[in-house]
Each structure stands twice: as structure tokens, then as C-alpha cells.
Amino acid sequence: MNDHVPANTRWHKSSHSSGNLECVEVAFLDDATIGIRDSKNPTGPALRFASNAWESFTAGIQNGELALHRVAAE
């Protein structure tokens, strides 16, 4: 989903972010959807998810159900 996110949206970076450029930012939008964007490209596209999809995704990560892989930069 590459939906429009309002320009005045407040984005949040994880408190676990080490300050490097490999972060995503999250926004909790007025219509109960969740916006996700690449912190390296704040003016680029954002993804928008239904809140229940975001909750399932984050629960899966916390429960170890989803493997996280690092992709090397080309």
C-alpha cells in the first residue's frame, strides 16, 4: 500500500535506534491506520497499514514468529 500520508504527520523513530541511517519511522494516523517510511527518505513514499495488520506484524516480531534479515547495501 503506497498511500498518501498528510504532510503534517508526526513521525516517530524507535528509541532503540542507534542513530544510524537504517531505521524506519512510524506514524499513528487519524484514521486509525499506521504509516511507515524509510528514515533515509522522509519525502519518499510511505506505506499505510490497517491497525490490526500492524498489531499482528509487531506481535509476530515480539514473539519470534518472523525472522528479521539484514540486507547488505549494494
PQR file of N, CA, C, O and H, with PARSE charges and radii, in Angstrom:
ATOM      1  N   MET A   1       0.841  -1.167   0.000 -0.4000 1.5000
ATOM      2  CA  MET A   1       0.000   0.000   0.000 -0.0000 2.0000
ATOM      3  C   MET A   1       0.895   1.243   0.000  0.5500 1.7000
ATOM      4  O   MET A   1       1.643   1.465   0.953 -0.5500 1.4000
ATOM      5  N   ASN A   2       0.830   2.004  -0.995 -0.4000 1.5000
ATOM      6  CA  ASN A   2       1.620   3.232  -1.069 -0.0000 2.0000
ATOM      7  C   ASN A   2       0.656   4.403  -1.094  0.5500 1.7000
ATOM      8  O   ASN A   2       0.450   5.036  -2.129 -0.5500 1.4000
ATOM      9  H   ASN A   2       0.223   1.824  -1.769  0.4000 1.0000
ATOM     10  N   ASP A   3       0.069   4.679   0.059 -0.4000 1.5000
ATOM     11  CA  ASP A   3      -0.974   5.695   0.165 -0.0000 2.0000
ATOM     12  C   ASP A   3      -0.409   7.026   0.610  0.5500 1.7000
ATOM     13  O   ASP A   3       0.654   7.098   1.228 -0.5500 1.4000
ATOM     14  H   ASP A   3       0.237   4.164   0.899  0.4000 1.0000
ATOM     15  N   HIS A   4      -1.130   8.065   0.288 -0.4000 1.5000
ATOM     16  CA  HIS A   4      -0.762   9.412   0.710 -0.0000 2.0000
ATOM     17  C   HIS A   4      -0.847   9.529   2.234  0.5500 1.7000
ATOM     18  O   HIS A   4      -1.814   9.081   2.851 -0.5500 1.4000
ATOM     19  H   HIS A   4      -1.993   8.007  -0.214  0.4000 1.0000
ATOM     20  N   VAL A   5       0.162  10.126   2.815 -0.4000 1.5000
ATOM     21  CA  VAL A   5       0.181  10.425   4.249 -0.0000 2.0000
ATOM     22  C   VAL A   5       0.261  11.942   4.362  0.5500 1.7000
ATOM     23  O   VAL A   5       1.109  12.554   3.713 -0.5500 1.4000
ATOM     24  H   VAL A   5       0.947  10.489   2.314  0.4000 1.0000
ATOM     25  N   PRO A   6      -0.595  12.566   5.163 -0.5600 1.5000
ATOM     26  CA  PRO A   6      -0.602  14.030   5.268  0.2800 2.0000
ATOM     27  C   PRO A   6       0.772  14.605   5.628  0.5500 1.7000
ATOM     28  O   PRO A   6       1.536  13.997   6.378 -0.5500 1.4000
ATOM     29  N   ALA A   7       1.068  15.774   5.085 -0.4000 1.5000
ATOM     30  CA  ALA A   7       2.376  16.419   5.285 -0.0000 2.0000
ATOM     31  C   ALA A   7       2.645  16.763   6.745  0.5500 1.7000
ATOM     32  O   ALA A   7       3.804  16.779   7.160 -0.5500 1.4000
ATOM     33  H   ALA A   7       0.448  16.268   4.476  0.4000 1.0000
ATOM     34  N   ASN A   8       1.618  17.036   7.527 -0.4000 1.5000
ATOM     35  CA  ASN A   8       1.815  17.433   8.918 -0.0000 2.0000
ATOM     36  C   ASN A   8       1.863  16.239   9.886  0.5500 1.7000
ATOM     37  O   ASN A   8       1.715  16.416  11.095 -0.5500 1.4000
ATOM     38  H   ASN A   8       0.677  17.022   7.189  0.4000 1.0000
ATOM     39  N   THR A   9       2.064  15.054   9.366 -0.4000 1.5000
ATOM     40  CA  THR A   9       2.107  13.841  10.175 -0.0000 2.0000
ATOM     41  C   THR A   9       3.317  13.843  11.104  0.5500 1.7000
ATOM     42  O   THR A   9       4.418  14.214  10.695 -0.5500 1.4000
ATOM     43  H   THR A   9       2.184  14.911   8.383  0.4000 1.0000
ATOM     44  N   ARG A  10       3.111  13.427  12.363 -0.4000 1.5000
ATOM     45  CA  ARG A  10       4.210  13.289  13.329 -0.0000 2.0000
ATOM     46  C   ARG A  10       4.784  11.885  13.222  0.5500 1.7000
ATOM     47  O   ARG A  10       4.101  10.897  13.490 -0.5500 1.4000
ATOM     48  H   ARG A  10       2.217  13.126  12.695  0.4000 1.0000
ATOM     49  N   TRP A  11       6.033  11.813  12.829 -0.4000 1.5000
ATOM     50  CA  TRP A  11       6.715  10.530  12.679 -0.0000 2.0000
ATOM     51  C   TRP A  11       7.553  10.236  13.915  0.5500 1.7000
ATOM     52  O   TRP A  11       8.079  11.151  14.549 -0.5500 1.4000
ATOM     53  H   TRP A  11       6.588  12.616  12.611  0.4000 1.0000
ATOM     54  N   HIS A  12       7.674   8.956  14.254 -0.4000 1.5000
ATOM     55  CA  HIS A  12       8.419   8.523  15.432 -0.0000 2.0000
ATOM     56  C   HIS A  12       9.451   7.473  15.028  0.5500 1.7000
ATOM     57  O   HIS A  12       9.158   6.547  14.271 -0.5500 1.4000
ATOM     58  H   HIS A  12       7.247   8.213  13.739  0.4000 1.0000
ATOM     59  N   LYS A  13      10.643   7.638  15.542 -0.4000 1.5000
ATOM     60  CA  LYS A  13      11.702   6.654  15.332 -0.0000 2.0000
ATOM     61  C   LYS A  13      11.855   5.880  16.636  0.5500 1.7000
ATOM     62  O   LYS A  13      11.685   6.449  17.714 -0.5500 1.4000
ATOM     63  H   LYS A  13      10.881   8.390  16.156  0.4000 1.0000
ATOM     64  N   SER A  14      12.166   4.622  16.553 -0.4000 1.5000
ATOM     65  CA  SER A  14      12.310   3.780  17.734 -0.0000 2.0000
ATOM     66  C   SER A  14      13.352   4.328  18.699  0.5500 1.7000
ATOM     67  O   SER A  14      14.385   4.854  18.285 -0.5500 1.4000
ATOM     68  H   SER A  14      12.303   4.160  15.677  0.4000 1.0000
ATOM     69  N   SER A  15      13.067   4.199  19.979 -0.4000 1.5000
ATOM     70  CA  SER A  15      14.054   4.592  20.993 -0.0000 2.0000
ATOM     71  C   SER A  15      15.247   3.641  20.975  0.5500 1.7000
ATOM     72  O   SER A  15      16.284   3.934  21.569 -0.5500 1.4000
ATOM     73  H   SER A  15      12.228   3.773  20.315  0.4000 1.0000
ATOM     74  N   HIS A  16      15.105   2.511  20.299 -0.4000 1.5000
ATOM     75  CA  HIS A  16      16.201   1.547  20.166 -0.0000 2.0000
ATOM     76  C   HIS A  16      17.109   1.875  18.985  0.5500 1.7000
ATOM     77  O   HIS A  16      18.121   1.210  18.770 -0.5500 1.4000
ATOM     78  H   HIS A  16      14.262   2.273  19.815  0.4000 1.0000
ATOM     79  N   SER A  17      16.746   2.894  18.229 -0.4000 1.5000
ATOM     80  CA  SER A  17      17.551   3.299  17.081 -0.0000 2.0000
ATOM     81  C   SER A  17      18.906   3.784  17.571  0.5500 1.7000
ATOM     82  O   SER A  17      18.998   4.568  18.515 -0.5500 1.4000
ATOM     83  H   SER A  17      15.923   3.434  18.404  0.4000 1.0000
ATOM     84  N   SER A  18      19.948   3.307  16.918 -0.4000 1.5000
ATOM     85  CA  SER A  18      21.295   3.691  17.342 -0.0000 2.0000
ATOM     86  C   SER A  18      21.755   4.977  16.665  0.5500 1.7000
ATOM     87  O   SER A  18      22.912   5.371  16.809 -0.5500 1.4000
ATOM     88  H   SER A  18      19.873   2.670  16.151  0.4000 1.0000
ATOM     89  N   GLY A  19      20.879   5.620  15.943 -0.4000 1.5000
ATOM     90  CA  GLY A  19      21.245   6.865  15.283 -0.0000 2.0000
ATOM     91  C   GLY A  19      21.808   6.660  13.890  0.5500 1.7000
ATOM     92  O   GLY A  19      22.123   7.624  13.193 -0.5500 1.4000
ATOM     93  H   GLY A  19      19.939   5.299  15.827  0.4000 1.0000
ATOM     94  N   ASN A  20      21.936   5.389  13.478 -0.4000 1.5000
ATOM     95  CA  ASN A  20      22.429   5.165  12.121 -0.0000 2.0000
ATOM     96  C   ASN A  20      21.298   5.402  11.128  0.5500 1.7000
ATOM     97  O   ASN A  20      20.188   5.761  11.521 -0.5500 1.4000
ATOM     98  H   ASN A  20      21.681   4.606  14.044  0.4000 1.0000
ATOM     99  N   LEU A  21      21.569   5.207   9.879 -0.4000 1.5000
ATOM    100  CA  LEU A  21      20.573   5.529   8.846 -0.0000 2.0000
ATOM    101  C   LEU A  21      19.717   4.337   8.439  0.5500 1.7000
ATOM    102  O   LEU A  21      19.032   4.404   7.419 -0.5500 1.4000
ATOM    103  H   LEU A  21      22.470   4.915   9.559  0.4000 1.0000
ATOM    104  N   GLU A  22      19.734   3.263   9.195 -0.4000 1.5000
ATOM    105  CA  GLU A  22      18.977   2.067   8.841 -0.0000 2.0000
ATOM    106  C   GLU A  22      17.734   1.948   9.713  0.5500 1.7000
ATOM    107  O   GLU A  22      17.553   0.952  10.414 -0.5500 1.4000
ATOM    108  H   GLU A  22      20.290   3.209  10.024  0.4000 1.0000
ATOM    109  N   CYS A  23      16.894   2.952   9.669 -0.4000 1.5000
ATOM    110  CA  CYS A  23      15.717   2.982  10.539 -0.0000 2.0000
ATOM    111  C   CYS A  23      14.452   3.213   9.720  0.5500 1.7000
ATOM    112  O   CYS A  23      14.483   3.750   8.613 -0.5500 1.4000
ATOM    113  H   CYS A  23      17.042   3.761   9.100  0.4000 1.0000
ATOM    114  N   VAL A  24      13.363   2.794  10.299 -0.4000 1.5000
ATOM    115  CA  VAL A  24      12.058   3.158   9.762 -0.0000 2.0000
ATOM    116  C   VAL A  24      11.404   4.087  10.771  0.5500 1.7000
ATOM    117  O   VAL A  24      11.745   4.085  11.954 -0.5500 1.4000
ATOM    118  H   VAL A  24      13.338   2.357  11.199  0.4000 1.0000
ATOM    119  N   GLU A  25      10.478   4.866  10.293 -0.4000 1.5000
ATOM    120  CA  GLU A  25       9.705   5.753  11.152 -0.0000 2.0000
ATOM    121  C   GLU A  25       8.244   5.339  11.068  0.5500 1.7000
ATOM    122  O   GLU A  25       7.777   4.885  10.023 -0.5500 1.4000
ATOM    123  H   GLU A  25      10.201   4.868   9.332  0.4000 1.0000
ATOM    124  N   VAL A  26       7.536   5.496  12.160 -0.4000 1.5000
ATOM    125  CA  VAL A  26       6.139   5.079  12.269 -0.0000 2.0000
ATOM    126  C   VAL A  26       5.297   6.294  12.629  0.5500 1.7000
ATOM    127  O   VAL A  26       5.725   7.154  13.398 -0.5500 1.4000
ATOM    128  H   VAL A  26       7.915   5.865  13.009  0.4000 1.0000
ATOM    129  N   ALA A  27       4.102   6.356  12.068 -0.4000 1.5000
ATOM    130  CA  ALA A  27       3.145   7.418  12.399 -0.0000 2.0000
ATOM    131  C   ALA A  27       1.792   6.770  12.660  0.5500 1.7000
ATOM    132  O   ALA A  27       1.353   5.897  11.912 -0.5500 1.4000
ATOM    133  H   ALA A  27       3.754   5.658  11.443  0.4000 1.0000
ATOM    134  N   PHE A  28       1.144   7.207  13.724 -0.4000 1.5000
ATOM    135  CA  PHE A  28      -0.197   6.752  14.051 -0.0000 2.0000
ATOM    136  C   PHE A  28      -1.159   7.807  13.501  0.5500 1.7000
ATOM    137  O   PHE A  28      -1.259   8.909  14.038 -0.5500 1.4000
ATOM    138  H   PHE A  28       1.501   7.916  14.332  0.4000 1.0000
ATOM    139  N   LEU A  29      -1.856   7.458  12.437 -0.4000 1.5000
ATOM    140  CA  LEU A  29      -2.652   8.417  11.674 -0.0000 2.0000
ATOM    141  C   LEU A  29      -4.077   8.540  12.210  0.5500 1.7000
ATOM    142  O   LEU A  29      -4.572   7.655  12.908 -0.5500 1.4000
ATOM    143  H   LEU A  29      -1.775   6.562  12.000  0.4000 1.0000
ATOM    144  N   ASP A  30      -4.717   9.641  11.874 -0.4000 1.5000
ATOM    145  CA  ASP A  30      -6.042   9.972  12.401 -0.0000 2.0000
ATOM    146  C   ASP A  30      -7.121   8.951  12.048  0.5500 1.7000
ATOM    147  O   ASP A  30      -8.094   8.798  12.786 -0.5500 1.4000
ATOM    148  H   ASP A  30      -4.314  10.359  11.307  0.4000 1.0000
ATOM    149  N   ASP A  31      -6.956   8.264  10.941 -0.4000 1.5000
ATOM    150  CA  ASP A  31      -7.995   7.307  10.528 -0.0000 2.0000
ATOM    151  C   ASP A  31      -7.718   5.902  11.064  0.5500 1.7000
ATOM    152  O   ASP A  31      -8.222   4.923  10.514 -0.5500 1.4000
ATOM    153  H   ASP A  31      -6.165   8.389  10.342  0.4000 1.0000
ATOM    154  N   ALA A  32      -6.929   5.793  12.125 -0.4000 1.5000
ATOM    155  CA  ALA A  32      -6.597   4.528  12.795 -0.0000 2.0000
ATOM    156  C   ALA A  32      -5.739   3.619  11.925  0.5500 1.7000
ATOM    157  O   ALA A  32      -5.719   2.404  12.125 -0.5500 1.4000
ATOM    158  H   ALA A  32      -6.520   6.589  12.573  0.4000 1.0000
ATOM    159  N   THR A  33      -5.037   4.197  10.967 -0.4000 1.5000
ATOM    160  CA  THR A  33      -4.065   3.427  10.205 -0.0000 2.0000
ATOM    161  C   THR A  33      -2.665   3.794  10.689  0.5500 1.7000
ATOM    162  O   THR A  33      -2.473   4.769  11.415 -0.5500 1.4000
ATOM    163  H   THR A  33      -5.053   5.183  10.804  0.4000 1.0000
ATOM    164  N   ILE A  34      -1.712   2.999  10.275 -0.4000 1.5000
ATOM    165  CA  ILE A  34      -0.323   3.184  10.682 -0.0000 2.0000
ATOM    166  C   ILE A  34       0.501   3.476   9.435  0.5500 1.7000
ATOM    167  O   ILE A  34       0.433   2.737   8.453 -0.5500 1.4000
ATOM    168  H   ILE A  34      -1.868   2.207   9.685  0.4000 1.0000
ATOM    169  N   GLY A  35       1.279   4.553   9.474 -0.4000 1.5000
ATOM    170  CA  GLY A  35       2.170   4.898   8.376 -0.0000 2.0000
ATOM    171  C   GLY A  35       3.590   4.446   8.697  0.5500 1.7000
ATOM    172  O   GLY A  35       4.032   4.539   9.842 -0.5500 1.4000
ATOM    173  H   GLY A  35       1.334   5.153  10.272  0.4000 1.0000
ATOM    174  N   ILE A  36       4.296   3.960   7.692 -0.4000 1.5000
ATOM    175  CA  ILE A  36       5.682   3.511   7.838 -0.0000 2.0000
ATOM    176  C   ILE A  36       6.476   4.138   6.705  0.5500 1.7000
ATOM    177  O   ILE A  36       6.028   4.138   5.558 -0.5500 1.4000
ATOM    178  H   ILE A  36       3.936   3.885   6.762  0.4000 1.0000
ATOM    179  N   ARG A  37       7.672   4.681   7.021 -0.4000 1.5000
ATOM    180  CA  ARG A  37       8.521   5.225   5.965 -0.0000 2.0000
ATOM    181  C   ARG A  37       9.991   4.976   6.305  0.5500 1.7000
ATOM    182  O   ARG A  37      10.343   4.681   7.447 -0.5500 1.4000
ATOM    183  H   ARG A  37       8.036   4.681   7.953  0.4000 1.0000
ATOM    184  N   ASP A  38      10.818   5.101   5.305 -0.4000 1.5000
ATOM    185  CA  ASP A  38      12.264   4.952   5.441 -0.0000 2.0000
ATOM    186  C   ASP A  38      12.826   6.268   5.961  0.5500 1.7000
ATOM    187  O   ASP A  38      12.604   7.315   5.352 -0.5500 1.4000
ATOM    188  H   ASP A  38      10.532   5.341   4.377  0.4000 1.0000
ATOM    189  N   SER A  39      13.546   6.232   7.072 -0.4000 1.5000
ATOM    190  CA  SER A  39      14.073   7.477   7.656 -0.0000 2.0000
ATOM    191  C   SER A  39      15.102   8.147   6.756  0.5500 1.7000
ATOM    192  O   SER A  39      15.335   9.349   6.879 -0.5500 1.4000
ATOM    193  H   SER A  39      13.726   5.382   7.567  0.4000 1.0000
ATOM    194  N   LYS A  40      15.725   7.389   5.849 -0.4000 1.5000
ATOM    195  CA  LYS A  40      16.699   7.982   4.924 -0.0000 2.0000
ATOM    196  C   LYS A  40      16.022   8.788   3.825  0.5500 1.7000
ATOM    197  O   LYS A  40      16.662   9.611   3.170 -0.5500 1.4000
ATOM    198  H   LYS A  40      15.535   6.412   5.748  0.4000 1.0000
ATOM    199  N   ASN A  41      14.720   8.553   3.621 -0.4000 1.5000
ATOM    200  CA  ASN A  41      13.997   9.195   2.531 -0.0000 2.0000
ATOM    201  C   ASN A  41      12.655   9.727   3.044  0.5500 1.7000
ATOM    202  O   ASN A  41      11.603   9.234   2.637 -0.5500 1.4000
ATOM    203  H   ASN A  41      14.200   7.885   4.154  0.4000 1.0000
ATOM    204  N   PRO A  42      12.678  10.726   3.931 -0.5600 1.5000
ATOM    205  CA  PRO A  42      11.433  11.192   4.544  0.2800 2.0000
ATOM    206  C   PRO A  42      10.435  11.821   3.578  0.5500 1.7000
ATOM    207  O   PRO A  42       9.249  11.909   3.898 -0.5500 1.4000
ATOM    208  N   THR A  43      10.877  12.252   2.426 -0.4000 1.5000
ATOM    209  CA  THR A  43       9.938  12.810   1.447 -0.0000 2.0000
ATOM    210  C   THR A  43       9.492  11.766   0.433  0.5500 1.7000
ATOM    211  O   THR A  43       8.685  12.056  -0.450 -0.5500 1.4000
ATOM    212  H   THR A  43      11.840  12.180   2.166  0.4000 1.0000
ATOM    213  N   GLY A  44      10.015  10.564   0.559 -0.4000 1.5000
ATOM    214  CA  GLY A  44       9.660   9.486  -0.358 -0.0000 2.0000
ATOM    215  C   GLY A  44       8.335   8.839   0.026  0.5500 1.7000
ATOM    216  O   GLY A  44       7.606   9.355   0.872 -0.5500 1.4000
ATOM    217  H   GLY A  44      10.671  10.329   1.276  0.4000 1.0000
ATOM    218  N   PRO A  45       8.034   7.725  -0.592 -0.5600 1.5000
ATOM    219  CA  PRO A  45       6.753   7.061  -0.345  0.2800 2.0000
ATOM    220  C   PRO A  45       6.670   6.495   1.067  0.5500 1.7000
ATOM    221  O   PRO A  45       7.683   6.180   1.692 -0.5500 1.4000
ATOM    222  N   ALA A  46       5.458   6.377   1.545 -0.4000 1.5000
ATOM    223  CA  ALA A  46       5.181   5.758   2.839 -0.0000 2.0000
ATOM    224  C   ALA A  46       4.186   4.624   2.621  0.5500 1.7000
ATOM    225  O   ALA A  46       3.362   4.671   1.707 -0.5500 1.4000
ATOM    226  H   ALA A  46       4.636   6.633   1.038  0.4000 1.0000
ATOM    227  N   LEU A  47       4.272   3.624   3.457 -0.4000 1.5000
ATOM    228  CA  LEU A  47       3.303   2.543   3.438 -0.0000 2.0000
ATOM    229  C   LEU A  47       2.265   2.830   4.510  0.5500 1.7000
ATOM    230  O   LEU A  47       2.570   3.440   5.535 -0.5500 1.4000
ATOM    231  H   LEU A  47       4.941   3.586   4.199  0.4000 1.0000
ATOM    232  N   ARG A  48       1.043   2.388   4.268 -0.4000 1.5000
ATOM    233  CA  ARG A  48      -0.035   2.602   5.233 -0.0000 2.0000
ATOM    234  C   ARG A  48      -0.721   1.262   5.481  0.5500 1.7000
ATOM    235  O   ARG A  48      -1.093   0.553   4.546 -0.5500 1.4000
ATOM    236  H   ARG A  48       0.796   1.893   3.436  0.4000 1.0000
ATOM    237  N   PHE A  49      -0.881   0.930   6.767 -0.4000 1.5000
ATOM    238  CA  PHE A  49      -1.459  -0.348   7.144 -0.0000 2.0000
ATOM    239  C   PHE A  49      -2.645  -0.152   8.076  0.5500 1.7000
ATOM    240  O   PHE A  49      -2.696   0.812   8.840 -0.5500 1.4000
ATOM    241  H   PHE A  49      -0.579   1.506   7.527  0.4000 1.0000
ATOM    242  N   ALA A  50      -3.589  -1.068   8.006 -0.4000 1.5000
ATOM    243  CA  ALA A  50      -4.688  -1.085   8.978 -0.0000 2.0000
ATOM    244  C   ALA A  50      -4.092  -1.399  10.344  0.5500 1.7000
ATOM    245  O   ALA A  50      -3.097  -2.119  10.437 -0.5500 1.4000
ATOM    246  H   ALA A  50      -3.547  -1.851   7.386  0.4000 1.0000
ATOM    247  N   SER A  51      -4.690  -0.868  11.398 -0.4000 1.5000
ATOM    248  CA  SER A  51      -4.122  -1.048  12.736 -0.0000 2.0000
ATOM    249  C   SER A  51      -4.031  -2.520  13.135  0.5500 1.7000
ATOM    250  O   SER A  51      -3.074  -2.908  13.805 -0.5500 1.4000
ATOM    251  H   SER A  51      -5.498  -0.284  11.323  0.4000 1.0000
ATOM    252  N   ASN A  52      -5.004  -3.350  12.739 -0.4000 1.5000
ATOM    253  CA  ASN A  52      -4.937  -4.767  13.107 -0.0000 2.0000
ATOM    254  C   ASN A  52      -3.793  -5.480  12.381  0.5500 1.7000
ATOM    255  O   ASN A  52      -3.199  -6.407  12.931 -0.5500 1.4000
ATOM    256  H   ASN A  52      -5.781  -3.034  12.195  0.4000 1.0000
ATOM    257  N   ALA A  53      -3.481  -5.063  11.163 -0.4000 1.5000
ATOM    258  CA  ALA A  53      -2.339  -5.648  10.440 -0.0000 2.0000
ATOM    259  C   ALA A  53      -1.027  -5.261  11.120  0.5500 1.7000
ATOM    260  O   ALA A  53      -0.130  -6.094  11.249 -0.5500 1.4000
ATOM    261  H   ALA A  53      -3.963  -4.310  10.716  0.4000 1.0000
ATOM    262  N   TRP A  54      -0.908  -4.011  11.553 -0.4000 1.5000
ATOM    263  CA  TRP A  54       0.295  -3.551  12.257 -0.0000 2.0000
ATOM    264  C   TRP A  54       0.450  -4.293  13.586  0.5500 1.7000
ATOM    265  O   TRP A  54       1.554  -4.706  13.941 -0.5500 1.4000
ATOM    266  H   TRP A  54      -1.637  -3.335  11.448  0.4000 1.0000
ATOM    267  N   GLU A  55      -0.653  -4.463  14.322 -0.4000 1.5000
ATOM    268  CA  GLU A  55      -0.605  -5.182  15.593 -0.0000 2.0000
ATOM    269  C   GLU A  55      -0.164  -6.629  15.395  0.5500 1.7000
ATOM    270  O   GLU A  55       0.619  -7.148  16.191 -0.5500 1.4000
ATOM    271  H   GLU A  55      -1.550  -4.127  14.035  0.4000 1.0000
ATOM    272  N   SER A  56      -0.654  -7.285  14.347 -0.4000 1.5000
ATOM    273  CA  SER A  56      -0.234  -8.659  14.054 -0.0000 2.0000
ATOM    274  C   SER A  56       1.240  -8.718  13.691  0.5500 1.7000
ATOM    275  O   SER A  56       1.955  -9.621  14.126 -0.5500 1.4000
ATOM    276  H   SER A  56      -1.290  -6.863  13.700  0.4000 1.0000
ATOM    277  N   PHE A  57       1.691  -7.770  12.903 -0.4000 1.5000
ATOM    278  CA  PHE A  57       3.096  -7.712  12.494 -0.0000 2.0000
ATOM    279  C   PHE A  57       4.020  -7.521  13.700  0.5500 1.7000
ATOM    280  O   PHE A  57       4.985  -8.267  13.864 -0.5500 1.4000
ATOM    281  H   PHE A  57       1.111  -7.036  12.550  0.4000 1.0000
ATOM    282  N   THR A  58       3.728  -6.527  14.543 -0.4000 1.5000
ATOM    283  CA  THR A  58       4.599  -6.272  15.691 -0.0000 2.0000
ATOM    284  C   THR A  58       4.536  -7.418  16.704  0.5500 1.7000
ATOM    285  O   THR A  58       5.550  -7.740  17.324 -0.5500 1.4000
ATOM    286  H   THR A  58       2.944  -5.922  14.410  0.4000 1.0000
ATOM    287  N   ALA A  59       3.376  -8.036  16.882 -0.4000 1.5000
ATOM    288  CA  ALA A  59       3.272  -9.191  17.778 -0.0000 2.0000
ATOM    289  C   ALA A  59       4.101 -10.349  17.249  0.5500 1.7000
ATOM    290  O   ALA A  59       4.757 -11.048  18.021 -0.5500 1.4000
ATOM    291  H   ALA A  59       2.552  -7.775  16.378  0.4000 1.0000
ATOM    292  N   GLY A  60       4.076 -10.557  15.940 -0.4000 1.5000
ATOM    293  CA  GLY A  60       4.876 -11.618  15.335 -0.0000 2.0000
ATOM    294  C   GLY A  60       6.362 -11.415  15.553  0.5500 1.7000
ATOM    295  O   GLY A  60       7.091 -12.375  15.801 -0.5500 1.4000
ATOM    296  H   GLY A  60       3.543  -9.989  15.313  0.4000 1.0000
ATOM    297  N   ILE A  61       6.814 -10.181  15.464 -0.4000 1.5000
ATOM    298  CA  ILE A  61       8.228  -9.884  15.726 -0.0000 2.0000
ATOM    299  C   ILE A  61       8.547 -10.142  17.195  0.5500 1.7000
ATOM    300  O   ILE A  61       9.540 -10.799  17.509 -0.5500 1.4000
ATOM    301  H   ILE A  61       6.221  -9.401  15.262  0.4000 1.0000
ATOM    302  N   GLN A  62       7.718  -9.632  18.090 -0.4000 1.5000
ATOM    303  CA  GLN A  62       7.966  -9.792  19.524 -0.0000 2.0000
ATOM    304  C   GLN A  62       7.940 -11.248  19.952  0.5500 1.7000
ATOM    305  O   GLN A  62       8.664 -11.631  20.871 -0.5500 1.4000
ATOM    306  H   GLN A  62       6.912  -9.098  17.835  0.4000 1.0000
ATOM    307  N   ASN A  63       7.122 -12.067  19.306 -0.4000 1.5000
ATOM    308  CA  ASN A  63       7.011 -13.481  19.658 -0.0000 2.0000
ATOM    309  C   ASN A  63       8.023 -14.354  18.928  0.5500 1.7000
ATOM    310  O   ASN A  63       8.027 -15.572  19.107 -0.5500 1.4000
ATOM    311  H   ASN A  63       6.534 -11.756  18.559  0.4000 1.0000
ATOM    312  N   GLY A  64       8.879 -13.752  18.110 -0.4000 1.5000
ATOM    313  CA  GLY A  64       9.881 -14.515  17.377 -0.0000 2.0000
ATOM    314  C   GLY A  64       9.331 -15.303  16.204  0.5500 1.7000
ATOM    315  O   GLY A  64      10.000 -16.205  15.698 -0.5500 1.4000
ATOM    316  H   GLY A  64       8.876 -12.763  17.964  0.4000 1.0000
ATOM    317  N   GLU A  65       8.120 -14.978  15.763 -0.4000 1.5000
ATOM    318  CA  GLU A  65       7.489 -15.696  14.656 -0.0000 2.0000
ATOM    319  C   GLU A  65       8.003 -15.243  13.294  0.5500 1.7000
ATOM    320  O   GLU A  65       7.850 -15.960  12.306 -0.5500 1.4000
ATOM    321  H   GLU A  65       7.577 -14.246  16.174  0.4000 1.0000
ATOM    322  N   LEU A  66       8.604 -14.072  13.234 -0.4000 1.5000
ATOM    323  CA  LEU A  66       9.098 -13.527  11.968 -0.0000 2.0000
ATOM    324  C   LEU A  66      10.609 -13.386  12.039  0.5500 1.7000
ATOM    325  O   LEU A  66      11.145 -12.801  12.980 -0.5500 1.4000
ATOM    326  H   LEU A  66       8.728 -13.490  14.037  0.4000 1.0000
ATOM    327  N   ALA A  67      11.282 -13.920  11.051 -0.4000 1.5000
ATOM    328  CA  ALA A  67      12.738 -13.786  11.009 -0.0000 2.0000
ATOM    329  C   ALA A  67      13.091 -12.440  10.402  0.5500 1.7000
ATOM    330  O   ALA A  67      12.538 -12.049   9.375 -0.5500 1.4000
ATOM    331  H   ALA A  67      10.847 -14.395  10.286  0.4000 1.0000
ATOM    332  N   LEU A  68      14.003 -11.740  11.033 -0.4000 1.5000
ATOM    333  CA  LEU A  68      14.475 -10.460  10.520 -0.0000 2.0000
ATOM    334  C   LEU A  68      15.828 -10.682   9.868  0.5500 1.7000
ATOM    335  O   LEU A  68      16.722 -11.277  10.471 -0.5500 1.4000
ATOM    336  H   LEU A  68      14.453 -12.057  11.868  0.4000 1.0000
ATOM    337  N   HIS A  69      15.980 -10.208   8.646 -0.4000 1.5000
ATOM    338  CA  HIS A  69      17.226 -10.380   7.905 -0.0000 2.0000
ATOM    339  C   HIS A  69      17.769  -9.020   7.511  0.5500 1.7000
ATOM    340  O   HIS A  69      17.021  -8.132   7.104 -0.5500 1.4000
ATOM    341  H   HIS A  69      15.254  -9.724   8.157  0.4000 1.0000
ATOM    342  N   ARG A  70      19.031  -8.874   7.630 -0.4000 1.5000
ATOM    343  CA  ARG A  70      19.705  -7.652   7.173 -0.0000 2.0000
ATOM    344  C   ARG A  70      20.104  -7.829   5.735  0.5500 1.7000
ATOM    345  O   ARG A  70      20.650  -8.863   5.350 -0.5500 1.4000
ATOM    346  H   ARG A  70      19.639  -9.596   7.960  0.4000 1.0000
ATOM    347  N   VAL A  71      19.836  -6.834   4.953 -0.4000 1.5000
ATOM    348  CA  VAL A  71      20.211  -6.864   3.547 -0.0000 2.0000
ATOM    349  C   VAL A  71      21.429  -5.961   3.396  0.5500 1.7000
ATOM    350  O   VAL A  71      21.408  -4.796   3.791 -0.5500 1.4000
ATOM    351  H   VAL A  71      19.393  -5.994   5.265  0.4000 1.0000
ATOM    352  N   ALA A  72      22.475  -6.512   2.825 -0.4000 1.5000
ATOM    353  CA  ALA A  72      23.697  -5.719   2.631 -0.0000 2.0000
ATOM    354  C   ALA A  72      23.461  -4.664   1.558  0.5500 1.7000
ATOM    355  O   ALA A  72      22.799  -4.919   0.551 -0.5500 1.4000
ATOM    356  H   ALA A  72      22.492  -7.459   2.504  0.4000 1.0000
ATOM    357  N   ALA A  73      24.011  -3.480   1.788 -0.4000 1.5000
ATOM    358  CA  ALA A  73      23.915  -2.396   0.797 -0.0000 2.0000
ATOM    359  C   ALA A  73      24.739  -2.766  -0.416  0.5500 1.7000
ATOM    360  O   ALA A  73      25.829  -3.327  -0.305 -0.5500 1.4000
ATOM    361  H   ALA A  73      24.548  -3.273   2.605  0.4000 1.0000
ATOM    362  N   GLU A  74      24.198  -2.442  -1.577 -0.4000 1.5000
ATOM    363  CA  GLU A  74      24.930  -2.742  -2.816 -0.0000 2.0000
ATOM    364  C   GLU A  74      25.884  -1.650  -3.156  0.5500 1.7000
ATOM    365  O   GLU A  74      26.584  -1.734  -4.166 -0.5500 1.4000
ATOM    366  H   GLU A  74      23.312  -1.986  -1.667  0.4000 1.0000
TER
END
